[in-house]
Amino acid sequence: MADLSLRHMPDAVQRALRLRAGQHERSTEAKIRNSNILESVAHPPQRIKLGSLLVGIACEAGGLCDEEVEQIKLLRDRTPAEPIRFDDG
């Protein structure tokens, strides 16, 4: 797992993070690490998904009918992809 250091963070942001962590009885670092803020950067809900993009292109090109699109949607693997790891672990 990577380490992250933040420098020159505005005092107001640091205070808000510390207060929010205290409300949840956690350290500031634990609250940041376990929040969905950082996770949402890696997996934004509005990101374009390759399978959906390809189906859309095929539909626009007239290559697939509605029944074929529905069949692809049923067969598509919806398992979330894991990010690439570059470490040995």
Chimera marker file (.cmm) of the C-alpha trace (Angstrom):
<marker_set name="trace">
<marker id="1" x="0.000" y="0.000" z="0.000" r="1" g="1" b="0" radius="0.5"/>
<marker id="2" x="1.294" y="3.475" z="-0.802" r="1" g="1" b="0" radius="0.5"/>
<marker id="3" x="2.052" y="6.253" z="1.655" r="1" g="1" b="0" radius="0.5"/>
<marker id="4" x="0.832" y="9.776" z="1.043" r="1" g="1" b="0" radius="0.5"/>
<marker id="5" x="2.013" y="13.043" z="2.569" r="1" g="1" b="0" radius="0.5"/>
<marker id="6" x="0.144" y="16.292" z="2.153" r="1" g="1" b="0" radius="0.5"/>
<marker id="7" x="1.933" y="19.576" z="2.604" r="1" g="1" b="0" radius="0.5"/>
<marker id="8" x="0.587" y="23.108" z="2.538" r="1" g="1" b="0" radius="0.5"/>
<marker id="9" x="-2.968" y="22.019" z="3.326" r="1" g="1" b="0" radius="0.5"/>
<marker id="10" x="-5.125" y="24.974" z="4.352" r="1" g="1" b="0" radius="0.5"/>
<marker id="11" x="-5.644" y="25.148" z="8.116" r="1" g="1" b="0" radius="0.5"/>
<marker id="12" x="-9.429" y="25.159" z="7.693" r="1" g="1" b="0" radius="0.5"/>
<marker id="13" x="-9.326" y="21.896" z="5.734" r="1" g="1" b="0" radius="0.5"/>
<marker id="14" x="-7.072" y="20.257" z="8.311" r="1" g="1" b="0" radius="0.5"/>
<marker id="15" x="-9.339" y="21.388" z="11.174" r="1" g="1" b="0" radius="0.5"/>
<marker id="16" x="-12.448" y="20.111" z="9.386" r="1" g="1" b="0" radius="0.5"/>
<marker id="17" x="-10.822" y="16.722" z="8.786" r="1" g="1" b="0" radius="0.5"/>
<marker id="18" x="-9.703" y="16.494" z="12.419" r="1" g="1" b="0" radius="0.5"/>
<marker id="19" x="-13.204" y="17.401" z="13.674" r="1" g="1" b="0" radius="0.5"/>
<marker id="20" x="-14.908" y="14.900" z="11.388" r="1" g="1" b="0" radius="0.5"/>
<marker id="21" x="-12.473" y="12.186" z="12.484" r="1" g="1" b="0" radius="0.5"/>
<marker id="22" x="-13.141" y="13.021" z="16.146" r="1" g="1" b="0" radius="0.5"/>
<marker id="23" x="-16.889" y="12.750" z="15.614" r="1" g="1" b="0" radius="0.5"/>
<marker id="24" x="-16.343" y="9.200" z="14.385" r="1" g="1" b="0" radius="0.5"/>
<marker id="25" x="-13.795" y="8.416" z="17.115" r="1" g="1" b="0" radius="0.5"/>
<marker id="26" x="-10.957" y="7.902" z="14.665" r="1" g="1" b="0" radius="0.5"/>
<marker id="27" x="-7.623" y="9.491" z="13.967" r="1" g="1" b="0" radius="0.5"/>
<marker id="28" x="-7.514" y="11.963" z="11.113" r="1" g="1" b="0" radius="0.5"/>
<marker id="29" x="-5.387" y="9.551" z="9.098" r="1" g="1" b="0" radius="0.5"/>
<marker id="30" x="-7.763" y="6.640" z="9.699" r="1" g="1" b="0" radius="0.5"/>
<marker id="31" x="-10.775" y="8.749" z="8.767" r="1" g="1" b="0" radius="0.5"/>
<marker id="32" x="-9.180" y="9.870" z="5.515" r="1" g="1" b="0" radius="0.5"/>
<marker id="33" x="-7.992" y="6.360" z="4.693" r="1" g="1" b="0" radius="0.5"/>
<marker id="34" x="-11.406" y="4.793" z="5.362" r="1" g="1" b="0" radius="0.5"/>
<marker id="35" x="-13.504" y="7.496" z="3.744" r="1" g="1" b="0" radius="0.5"/>
<marker id="36" x="-14.964" y="7.074" z="0.304" r="1" g="1" b="0" radius="0.5"/>
<marker id="37" x="-13.457" y="10.388" z="-0.836" r="1" g="1" b="0" radius="0.5"/>
<marker id="38" x="-10.194" y="8.852" z="-1.976" r="1" g="1" b="0" radius="0.5"/>
<marker id="39" x="-11.916" y="5.759" z="-3.367" r="1" g="1" b="0" radius="0.5"/>
<marker id="40" x="-14.253" y="7.921" z="-5.449" r="1" g="1" b="0" radius="0.5"/>
<marker id="41" x="-11.241" y="9.494" z="-7.149" r="1" g="1" b="0" radius="0.5"/>
<marker id="42" x="-10.083" y="6.068" z="-8.307" r="1" g="1" b="0" radius="0.5"/>
<marker id="43" x="-13.575" y="4.882" z="-9.246" r="1" g="1" b="0" radius="0.5"/>
<marker id="44" x="-15.752" y="7.870" z="-10.181" r="1" g="1" b="0" radius="0.5"/>
<marker id="45" x="-19.387" y="6.908" z="-10.855" r="1" g="1" b="0" radius="0.5"/>
<marker id="46" x="-19.468" y="8.877" z="-14.116" r="1" g="1" b="0" radius="0.5"/>
<marker id="47" x="-16.445" y="7.111" z="-15.632" r="1" g="1" b="0" radius="0.5"/>
<marker id="48" x="-16.889" y="5.637" z="-19.089" r="1" g="1" b="0" radius="0.5"/>
<marker id="49" x="-16.934" y="1.857" z="-19.026" r="1" g="1" b="0" radius="0.5"/>
<marker id="50" x="-15.407" y="0.135" z="-22.036" r="1" g="1" b="0" radius="0.5"/>
<marker id="51" x="-18.176" y="-2.428" z="-22.520" r="1" g="1" b="0" radius="0.5"/>
<marker id="52" x="-20.907" y="0.207" z="-22.451" r="1" g="1" b="0" radius="0.5"/>
<marker id="53" x="-18.930" y="2.398" z="-24.826" r="1" g="1" b="0" radius="0.5"/>
<marker id="54" x="-18.461" y="-0.443" z="-27.330" r="1" g="1" b="0" radius="0.5"/>
<marker id="55" x="-22.145" y="-1.382" z="-27.224" r="1" g="1" b="0" radius="0.5"/>
<marker id="56" x="-23.056" y="2.263" z="-27.823" r="1" g="1" b="0" radius="0.5"/>
<marker id="57" x="-20.720" y="2.480" z="-30.819" r="1" g="1" b="0" radius="0.5"/>
<marker id="58" x="-22.146" y="-0.725" z="-32.288" r="1" g="1" b="0" radius="0.5"/>
<marker id="59" x="-25.712" y="0.540" z="-31.842" r="1" g="1" b="0" radius="0.5"/>
<marker id="60" x="-24.885" y="3.842" z="-33.549" r="1" g="1" b="0" radius="0.5"/>
<marker id="61" x="-23.254" y="1.970" z="-36.436" r="1" g="1" b="0" radius="0.5"/>
<marker id="62" x="-26.344" y="-0.207" z="-36.853" r="1" g="1" b="0" radius="0.5"/>
<marker id="63" x="-24.400" y="-3.386" z="-36.126" r="1" g="1" b="0" radius="0.5"/>
<marker id="64" x="-26.591" y="-4.686" z="-33.308" r="1" g="1" b="0" radius="0.5"/>
<marker id="65" x="-30.330" y="-4.941" z="-32.842" r="1" g="1" b="0" radius="0.5"/>
<marker id="66" x="-32.022" y="-4.376" z="-29.485" r="1" g="1" b="0" radius="0.5"/>
<marker id="67" x="-32.242" y="-8.099" z="-28.765" r="1" g="1" b="0" radius="0.5"/>
<marker id="68" x="-28.495" y="-8.511" z="-29.278" r="1" g="1" b="0" radius="0.5"/>
<marker id="69" x="-27.779" y="-5.585" z="-26.984" r="1" g="1" b="0" radius="0.5"/>
<marker id="70" x="-29.956" y="-7.126" z="-24.270" r="1" g="1" b="0" radius="0.5"/>
<marker id="71" x="-28.164" y="-10.465" z="-24.678" r="1" g="1" b="0" radius="0.5"/>
<marker id="72" x="-24.783" y="-8.755" z="-24.275" r="1" g="1" b="0" radius="0.5"/>
<marker id="73" x="-26.021" y="-7.001" z="-21.139" r="1" g="1" b="0" radius="0.5"/>
<marker id="74" x="-27.112" y="-10.346" z="-19.667" r="1" g="1" b="0" radius="0.5"/>
<marker id="75" x="-23.818" y="-12.081" z="-20.446" r="1" g="1" b="0" radius="0.5"/>
<marker id="76" x="-21.486" y="-9.240" z="-19.490" r="1" g="1" b="0" radius="0.5"/>
<marker id="77" x="-19.204" y="-9.810" z="-16.513" r="1" g="1" b="0" radius="0.5"/>
<marker id="78" x="-20.094" y="-7.146" z="-13.955" r="1" g="1" b="0" radius="0.5"/>
<marker id="79" x="-17.281" y="-7.995" z="-11.547" r="1" g="1" b="0" radius="0.5"/>
<marker id="80" x="-15.447" y="-4.758" z="-10.650" r="1" g="1" b="0" radius="0.5"/>
<marker id="81" x="-12.001" y="-4.647" z="-12.200" r="1" g="1" b="0" radius="0.5"/>
<marker id="82" x="-9.070" y="-4.549" z="-9.826" r="1" g="1" b="0" radius="0.5"/>
<marker id="83" x="-6.531" y="-1.756" z="-10.343" r="1" g="1" b="0" radius="0.5"/>
<marker id="84" x="-3.161" y="-2.752" z="-11.761" r="1" g="1" b="0" radius="0.5"/>
<marker id="85" x="-0.579" y="-3.449" z="-9.062" r="1" g="1" b="0" radius="0.5"/>
<marker id="86" x="3.052" y="-2.691" z="-9.690" r="1" g="1" b="0" radius="0.5"/>
<marker id="87" x="4.438" y="-3.969" z="-6.397" r="1" g="1" b="0" radius="0.5"/>
<marker id="88" x="5.510" y="-7.526" z="-5.626" r="1" g="1" b="0" radius="0.5"/>
<marker id="89" x="2.772" y="-8.050" z="-3.020" r="1" g="1" b="0" radius="0.5"/>
<link id1="1" id2="2" r="1" g="1" b="0" radius="0.2"/>
<link id1="2" id2="3" r="1" g="1" b="0" radius="0.2"/>
<link id1="3" id2="4" r="1" g="1" b="0" radius="0.2"/>
<link id1="4" id2="5" r="1" g="1" b="0" radius="0.2"/>
<link id1="5" id2="6" r="1" g="1" b="0" radius="0.2"/>
<link id1="6" id2="7" r="1" g="1" b="0" radius="0.2"/>
<link id1="7" id2="8" r="1" g="1" b="0" radius="0.2"/>
<link id1="8" id2="9" r="1" g="1" b="0" radius="0.2"/>
<link id1="9" id2="10" r="1" g="1" b="0" radius="0.2"/>
<link id1="10" id2="11" r="1" g="1" b="0" radius="0.2"/>
<link id1="11" id2="12" r="1" g="1" b="0" radius="0.2"/>
<link id1="12" id2="13" r="1" g="1" b="0" radius="0.2"/>
<link id1="13" id2="14" r="1" g="1" b="0" radius="0.2"/>
<link id1="14" id2="15" r="1" g="1" b="0" radius="0.2"/>
<link id1="15" id2="16" r="1" g="1" b="0" radius="0.2"/>
<link id1="16" id2="17" r="1" g="1" b="0" radius="0.2"/>
<link id1="17" id2="18" r="1" g="1" b="0" radius="0.2"/>
<link id1="18" id2="19" r="1" g="1" b="0" radius="0.2"/>
<link id1="19" id2="20" r="1" g="1" b="0" radius="0.2"/>
<link id1="20" id2="21" r="1" g="1" b="0" radius="0.2"/>
<link id1="21" id2="22" r="1" g="1" b="0" radius="0.2"/>
<link id1="22" id2="23" r="1" g="1" b="0" radius="0.2"/>
<link id1="23" id2="24" r="1" g="1" b="0" radius="0.2"/>
<link id1="24" id2="25" r="1" g="1" b="0" radius="0.2"/>
<link id1="25" id2="26" r="1" g="1" b="0" radius="0.2"/>
<link id1="26" id2="27" r="1" g="1" b="0" radius="0.2"/>
<link id1="27" id2="28" r="1" g="1" b="0" radius="0.2"/>
<link id1="28" id2="29" r="1" g="1" b="0" radius="0.2"/>
<link id1="29" id2="30" r="1" g="1" b="0" radius="0.2"/>
<link id1="30" id2="31" r="1" g="1" b="0" radius="0.2"/>
<link id1="31" id2="32" r="1" g="1" b="0" radius="0.2"/>
<link id1="32" id2="33" r="1" g="1" b="0" radius="0.2"/>
<link id1="33" id2="34" r="1" g="1" b="0" radius="0.2"/>
<link id1="34" id2="35" r="1" g="1" b="0" radius="0.2"/>
<link id1="35" id2="36" r="1" g="1" b="0" radius="0.2"/>
<link id1="36" id2="37" r="1" g="1" b="0" radius="0.2"/>
<link id1="37" id2="38" r="1" g="1" b="0" radius="0.2"/>
<link id1="38" id2="39" r="1" g="1" b="0" radius="0.2"/>
<link id1="39" id2="40" r="1" g="1" b="0" radius="0.2"/>
<link id1="40" id2="41" r="1" g="1" b="0" radius="0.2"/>
<link id1="41" id2="42" r="1" g="1" b="0" radius="0.2"/>
<link id1="42" id2="43" r="1" g="1" b="0" radius="0.2"/>
<link id1="43" id2="44" r="1" g="1" b="0" radius="0.2"/>
<link id1="44" id2="45" r="1" g="1" b="0" radius="0.2"/>
<link id1="45" id2="46" r="1" g="1" b="0" radius="0.2"/>
<link id1="46" id2="47" r="1" g="1" b="0" radius="0.2"/>
<link id1="47" id2="48" r="1" g="1" b="0" radius="0.2"/>
<link id1="48" id2="49" r="1" g="1" b="0" radius="0.2"/>
<link id1="49" id2="50" r="1" g="1" b="0" radius="0.2"/>
<link id1="50" id2="51" r="1" g="1" b="0" radius="0.2"/>
<link id1="51" id2="52" r="1" g="1" b="0" radius="0.2"/>
<link id1="52" id2="53" r="1" g="1" b="0" radius="0.2"/>
<link id1="53" id2="54" r="1" g="1" b="0" radius="0.2"/>
<link id1="54" id2="55" r="1" g="1" b="0" radius="0.2"/>
<link id1="55" id2="56" r="1" g="1" b="0" radius="0.2"/>
<link id1="56" id2="57" r="1" g="1" b="0" radius="0.2"/>
<link id1="57" id2="58" r="1" g="1" b="0" radius="0.2"/>
<link id1="58" id2="59" r="1" g="1" b="0" radius="0.2"/>
<link id1="59" id2="60" r="1" g="1" b="0" radius="0.2"/>
<link id1="60" id2="61" r="1" g="1" b="0" radius="0.2"/>
<link id1="61" id2="62" r="1" g="1" b="0" radius="0.2"/>
<link id1="62" id2="63" r="1" g="1" b="0" radius="0.2"/>
<link id1="63" id2="64" r="1" g="1" b="0" radius="0.2"/>
<link id1="64" id2="65" r="1" g="1" b="0" radius="0.2"/>
<link id1="65" id2="66" r="1" g="1" b="0" radius="0.2"/>
<link id1="66" id2="67" r="1" g="1" b="0" radius="0.2"/>
<link id1="67" id2="68" r="1" g="1" b="0" radius="0.2"/>
<link id1="68" id2="69" r="1" g="1" b="0" radius="0.2"/>
<link id1="69" id2="70" r="1" g="1" b="0" radius="0.2"/>
<link id1="70" id2="71" r="1" g="1" b="0" radius="0.2"/>
<link id1="71" id2="72" r="1" g="1" b="0" radius="0.2"/>
<link id1="72" id2="73" r="1" g="1" b="0" radius="0.2"/>
<link id1="73" id2="74" r="1" g="1" b="0" radius="0.2"/>
<link id1="74" id2="75" r="1" g="1" b="0" radius="0.2"/>
<link id1="75" id2="76" r="1" g="1" b="0" radius="0.2"/>
<link id1="76" id2="77" r="1" g="1" b="0" radius="0.2"/>
<link id1="77" id2="78" r="1" g="1" b="0" radius="0.2"/>
<link id1="78" id2="79" r="1" g="1" b="0" radius="0.2"/>
<link id1="79" id2="80" r="1" g="1" b="0" radius="0.2"/>
<link id1="80" id2="81" r="1" g="1" b="0" radius="0.2"/>
<link id1="81" id2="82" r="1" g="1" b="0" radius="0.2"/>
<link id1="82" id2="83" r="1" g="1" b="0" radius="0.2"/>
<link id1="83" id2="84" r="1" g="1" b="0" radius="0.2"/>
<link id1="84" id2="85" r="1" g="1" b="0" radius="0.2"/>
<link id1="85" id2="86" r="1" g="1" b="0" radius="0.2"/>
<link id1="86" id2="87" r="1" g="1" b="0" radius="0.2"/>
<link id1="87" id2="88" r="1" g="1" b="0" radius="0.2"/>
<link id1="88" id2="89" r="1" g="1" b="0" radius="0.2"/>
</marker_set>
